[in-house]
């Protein structure tokens, strides 16, 4: 069994949403997944119709027992949903994890916090999360990625973009059928992290880092804008 932990000192950066998206994507791909709640500020979600189970690990004894038990079960993947401002807990969870992700959003405050977390958790990877899709906001987010310290850039993964339907995973009673766009996004997230688990975080190719991916998308957007501009001039 593998354990993926989604941690970080800052609240509101998308840890819980990402944890559910990953579990849901793993379930859609046919993997047995467990959502492991460790944030004492949250209540356990009801066991619903989604294709993964939940485990309440909000106290230290339960946390270690549940993660250790899951690691001994063949074929399972545990996704640990962390809480904010718990540096000691983060270190303990890191010790039990096969992959540690630190989501952050497109703000200078998030950047400062995730850089500190990367320094204190040397095996962790930063993940741009809930990343903007609006063209103007996206261009600004690239400038943010460019401000990462040089020695940390290779540990910043390609972004997971914002998708409004992701909130449906957090409802008390998720819908019988969820949007195709959400299903596809969750499958993509799961495949991405499964590949990192398989090859190891140290083997991430340069083109899959955040800055490389962002610049690649920026070139695609610029090419489309130029094409649209030419079409507009031709019609005029």
C-alpha positions in Angstrom: 0.0 0.0 0.0 1.2 3.5 -0.8 0.5 6.7 1.2 0.2 10.1 -0.4 0.0 13.0 2.1 -1.3 16.4 1.2 0.1 18.7 3.8 1.1 22.4 4.4 1.2 25.1 7.0 -1.3 27.4 5.3 -5.1 26.9 5.4 -7.3 27.5 2.5 -4.8 26.3 -0.1 -7.0 23.4 -1.3 -5.7 20.4 0.7 -9.1 18.8 1.3 -10.4 19.5 -2.2 -7.3 18.0 -3.7 -7.4 15.0 -1.4 -11.0 14.2 -2.4 -10.2 14.7 -6.1 -7.3 12.3 -5.8 -9.3 9.7 -4.0 -12.2 10.0 -6.4 -9.9 9.7 -9.4 -8.2 6.7 -8.0 -11.6 5.0 -7.4 -12.6 5.8 -11.0 -9.4 4.1 -12.2 -10.2 1.0 -10.2 -7.9 1.5 -7.3 -8.9 1.0 -3.7 -8.4 4.4 -2.0 -8.9 5.6 1.5 -9.4 9.3 2.5 -7.6 9.7 5.8 -8.8 12.8 7.7 -6.3 14.3 10.2 -7.6 17.9 10.4 -9.2 18.4 13.9 -11.1 21.4 12.6 -13.2 19.2 10.3 -15.9 16.7 10.8 -15.7 13.3 9.0 -17.8 13.2 5.8 -20.5 10.6 5.6 -19.7 7.3 3.9 -21.5 8.0 0.6 -21.7 6.8 -2.9 -18.3 7.8 -4.0 -15.8 5.0 -4.8 -13.5 5.4 -1.8 -13.6 5.0 2.0 -13.0 7.4 4.8 -10.9 7.0 7.9 -11.0 9.3 11.0 -7.4 9.9 12.1 -7.8 13.2 13.9 -5.8 12.1 17.0 -2.2 11.0 17.0 -2.8 7.4 18.1 -5.5 6.8 15.5 -3.4 8.5 12.8 -0.4 6.3 13.2 -2.5 3.1 13.6 -4.6 3.8 10.5 -1.7 4.8 8.2 0.4 1.8 9.4 -2.6 -0.5 8.9 -3.2 0.8 5.4 0.4 0.4 4.5 0.2 -3.2 5.3 -2.8 -3.8 3.0 -1.9 -4.9 -0.5 -3.4 -2.8 -3.3 -4.6 0.1 -1.3 -3.7 3.8 -1.6 -4.1 6.1 1.4 -4.6 9.8 0.9 -3.9 11.8 4.0 -5.7 15.2 4.2 -3.5 17.4 6.5 -4.3 20.5 8.5 -2.8 23.9 8.7 -0.2 25.1 11.2 0.9 21.7 12.5 4.7 21.4 11.8 5.2 18.5 14.2 2.3 16.5 12.8 3.5 17.2 9.3 6.9 15.7 10.1 5.3 12.6 11.7 3.1 12.1 8.7 6.0 12.6 6.2 7.8 9.8 7.9 4.9 7.4 7.1 4.4 8.7 3.5 5.6 7.6 0.1 4.7 11.0 -1.5 4.2 14.3 0.1 2.4 17.2 -1.7 2.2 20.8 -0.6 -0.6 22.6 -2.4 -0.5 26.4 -2.8 -2.6 29.0 -4.5 -1.6 31.9 -6.7 -0.7 34.5 -4.0 2.5 35.9 -2.6 1.5 34.7 0.9 1.0 31.1 -0.3 4.4 31.3 -2.1 6.2 32.4 1.1 4.6 29.7 3.2 5.2 26.9 0.7 8.8 27.9 0.3 9.3 27.6 4.1 7.5 24.2 4.0 9.8 22.9 1.2 12.8 23.9 3.3 11.6 22.0 6.4 10.2 19.0 4.5 13.0 18.1 2.0 11.2 15.1 0.5 8.0 17.1 -0.3 6.9 18.6 -3.6 5.0 21.8 -4.1 1.8 21.7 -6.1 0.1 24.8 -7.6 -3.5 24.1 -6.8 -6.9 25.6 -7.8 -4.8 27.4 -10.4 -6.5 30.1 -12.4 -7.8 29.4 -15.9 -8.7 33.0 -16.7 -6.1 34.2 -19.2 -5.2 37.4 -17.4 -4.9 35.7 -14.0 -3.0 32.9 -15.6 -0.3 35.2 -17.0 0.0 36.8 -13.5 0.4 33.3 -12.0 3.4 32.6 -14.2 5.2 35.6 -12.8 4.5 34.2 -9.4 6.1 30.8 -10.4 9.1 32.7 -11.8 9.7 34.2 -8.3 10.4 30.8 -6.8 13.9 30.5 -5.5 16.1 28.8 -8.1 17.1 25.9 -5.8 13.4 25.0 -5.2 12.0 25.2 -8.8 12.7 21.6 -9.6 10.4 20.6 -6.7 7.3 22.5 -8.0 5.0 20.3 -10.0 2.8 21.3 -12.9 -0.5 23.0 -11.8 -3.8 21.4 -11.0 -6.3 23.9 -12.4 -9.4 25.2 -10.7 -12.6 23.3 -11.5 -15.8 24.6 -9.9 -17.5 21.2 -9.9 -14.9 19.9 -7.4 -17.0 21.3 -4.6 -19.5 18.6 -5.4 -17.2 16.1 -3.8 -17.4 17.9 -0.5 -21.2 17.7 -0.2 -22.9 15.6 2.5 -24.7 13.8 -0.2 -22.8 13.8 -3.5 -24.9 13.5 -6.6 -25.5 10.1 -8.2 -23.8 11.2 -11.3 -21.0 13.8 -11.3 -20.0 16.0 -14.3 -17.8 14.5 -17.0 -15.4 17.4 -16.6 -14.9 16.6 -13.0 -14.5 12.9 -13.6 -11.9 13.6 -16.3 -10.0 16.1 -14.1 -9.9 13.6 -11.2 -8.7 10.8 -13.4 -5.9 13.0 -14.7 -4.8 14.0 -11.2 -4.8 10.4 -10.1 -2.7 9.3 -13.1 -0.3 12.1 -12.6 0.5 11.2 -9.0 0.5 7.5 -9.7 3.2 8.1 -12.2 5.2 10.0 -9.7 4.8 7.2 -7.1 6.0 4.7 -9.7 9.1 6.5 -10.8 9.9 8.5 -7.6 9.8 12.3 -7.0 13.5 12.6 -7.8 12.9 11.4 -11.4 10.4 14.2 -12.3 11.5 15.5 -15.8 12.2 19.2 -16.2 9.2 19.6 -18.6 6.8 18.5 -15.9 7.8 21.2 -13.4 5.4 24.1 -12.9 7.4 26.8 -14.7 8.0 24.6 -17.7 4.4 23.6 -18.0 3.2 27.1 -17.5 5.4 28.5 -20.2 4.3 25.7 -22.6 0.7 26.6 -22.0 1.5 30.3 -22.3 2.9 29.6 -25.8 -0.2 27.6 -26.8 -2.5 30.5 -25.6 -0.4 33.1 -27.4 -0.5 31.1 -30.6 -4.3 30.8 -30.4 -4.6 34.6 -29.7 -2.5 35.3 -32.7 -4.6 33.0 -34.9 -7.8 34.6 -33.6 -6.3 38.1 -34.3 -5.5 37.1 -37.9 -9.0 35.7 -38.4 -10.4 39.0 -37.1 -8.3 41.1 -39.4 -9.3 38.9 -42.4 -13.0 39.3 -41.6 -12.6 43.0 -41.2 
